[in-house]
Amino acid sequence: MAAKSRVIIVDDHPLFRDGLKSLIARSSKYETVGEAGSGEEALRLAQELKPDLMTMDVSLPDMSGIEATRKIVQSVPSVKILMLSMYQNLEYATDSFKAGARGYIVKEATSDRLIEAMDALSQGEHFLDGQLSGDMVIRHLSGQGKDGGVQDARYALLSAREQQVMRLVAEGGSSRSIADQLQVSAKTVENHRTNLMKKLDVHSRIELVRYAARLGLIDLEQWK
């Protein structure tokens, strides 16, 4: 019998990690050898355990999953990283691949789809799930369509969480709905919103919408 591929799960929500562990335990091809709730812990475990594959949440408390992926790939280049995200977002997907991830899948995907993604990475392939096409990512990675990319220096001042909140606010989400989606309090969302608007020097929701549209982060047609 072939040896199972060794997996580390990285996510800051214990219940989600438990769900992934249960799913992986049902597979004859994979076994969970570690789990982490932060980027630094993920880096330490990757260096210590040298896993075959890691599932990586985009949002972590100490750094973004994208930054964690970049550090891990630099330190342990043999590991294959599958990014898990709540968002079907071109920017997140391309940044993940630039950082060294081999796959990108949304958290609402089915268990069969997740195993399919893990199989693809294990076989040396890349995997992209959701409505984002491979061609879109390739064009973005190669520098085509830069006019739609994030080019404003102020945007880089935002933390990964502030970038998430900015997109969701610009897309029309209320503080309560965003809080539910990110599994934080409405007060935390409001604090992020206040801080990011100060950093971006925007003073109203409509200014934020226009700013996000100008950077290509949202489609302004949805507001017409």
N, C-alpha and C positions, 0 to 999 in steps of 0.2 A: 504494500500500500504506500502511495506517495505521501511524503511528509506534508503536513498542512502548512499553508502560508501563515505567517505570524503577523498579527494585527494589533496596532495600538489605536484606541479610540480617544479623540480629543474633543471635548465639549464641556462647557461650564455648567450644564444642567445634569445632575445625577440621574434623574428619571430617563432622560433621553439616552444617556450612556447605557443604562440598564436595558433599555429597549434594543439598542444595537447589539449589546452582548448576547441577549437572548436570540436575536436573529442570527448572529454569527455562530452561536452554539449549535444551531440546527443544521448548519452546513458541514459537509464532509471535507470541504477544501480549506477552511479557515479556522483559526483559533485566536481568541483574544489573549494577548500576553501582558497587556498593560492599559491603563487609562489615565487621562490627565484632564484637569479642569482649567489649565492656563497655558499660555504659550511657553513660558519658562520651564514649566514642568514637562511639557511635551518635548522640548529640546533636550532636557536632561534624560528622559526615558529613551528617546531616539538614540542618543549617544551610548546609553548603557545597554539597551536591548537589541539594537540594530534590527528592527522589524523589517518584514518584507513590504508592508503596506500600512498606511495610517489614514484614518478618516479624520478630517480637520474641519471644525466649525469656523465659518468666516468671522464670527464675533466672539472674542474672548475678553476676559476682564482686564488683562494686563497689556495686551497688544492685539492687533488684528490677526486673524488666522492666516492672512496673506503674508504678513511680516514673519509670523512663526514659521510658515512654510519656507520662506526665503532662507531663514537661518538654519533650518533643519536640512534642507537640500545642500546647502554649502558645507555643513558639517558631516552629514551622512548621505552622500549622493546616490547611494544604492536604493534608498527608500522611495517607494512610489506613494504619492499623496493624492487622496481623493477629497476634494473640497465639498463640504456640505453647507448649503445656504438656504435661507428662507426666500431668496430673491432670484428671479429669472432676470438677471441684470448683466448687460454686455460688459460694463465697466468692471464689475466684480469678477466675471469669468475671465476676461482677458488679463486682468491684474494677477489672478490666480495662476494662469498659465505662464505669465512672465516670471512669476516668483519660483516656478519649477513644479507646480502641481501637474499631475497627469490627467486629472478628471475633475468635473464640476457637475454636481447633481443637487436638485432642490430637495429640501427635507420632506416635502409632501409626496415624494415619489413612493412607489410601492416597494415592498421588500424584495420582490423579484427583480425590479429595476435596479435596486442597490447592489444586489449580488451580480447582476449583469455588468454593472460598472466596475465592481471589484475584479470580476473575471477579465474584463478588457485590460485593466491596468496590469494584472498579473501576467497577461500574455504580451506585455510590452506595447500595448496600444494606448491611445488617448480616448477619453470618453467625455461627451458633452450632452447633458440632458436638458429637457425643457424646450421652450420655443426659440431659444437662441440657436442659430444655425452654425455649423462649423465654418462655413464660408465667411460669416460675419466676424467670427473671432480671428480667423486667418487674416482678413483684411485689416482688422484693427491692430493685430500684432505686427503686421508688416508696415504699419504707418499710414495706410490708406484711410481716408475718411477722418483725418486728424481734425478737420473743422468741427466734427461732432464730439471730440474728446474733451477731457477736462484740462483746460489750459490756464486757468486763473490761479495765480499764486496764493490767493486768499483761501482757496478750497483746500490746499495742502496743509493749512493751519488747523483744520478740523480733525478731531479724533475720528477713528473708525465709527464709533457709535454716533457721533455728531453727524457724520456723513449719512448714516442710515436714517437718523431722525429728519435731517434736511430733506432727503428724497421723499420720505413718507409724508411730511408736512406739505411739500410742494405738490404731491400727488393728491392732496385733499384730505388726508387723514386727520382725525381729531386726536387730541391728547389721549383720550380714553382708548380709542381704537389702536393707536400706536403703542400705548402701554401694554395692552393685551397681546399685541403681536410680538413685542420684544420681551414680554414677561417681566416688566418693571412697573413701577408706580407712575401714575399720571403726573405726579409732582416731579419725578425724575425726568420725564419727557419734557415738561415745561422748563425745567432748568437747562436741559440740553438745548432746547429751542432758543431760550434767552441768550445763552452763551454763543451759539453758532451765529445768530443774527448779529451779535456784537462783533464777532470776528470777521464776518462778511460785510459789515457796515450796511446792512439792509434794515429797514424800519417798519416793514409791513409784510403781510403774507403775500400780497400780490407782487411786491418787489422780489420776494424770495422765489416765487413761481417764475417770474421773468428771468431771474438769475439762473435758476436750474435749467430752464429751457434754452437759454443762451449757451450753456455749457453742453447741451445735448443730453442732459440727464433725464428729462421728461419730455413728453410730446405735448406741446402747447395746444394742440387740436382738442385735447380732452376738456379744456376749459372754455371752448367756444360754444 
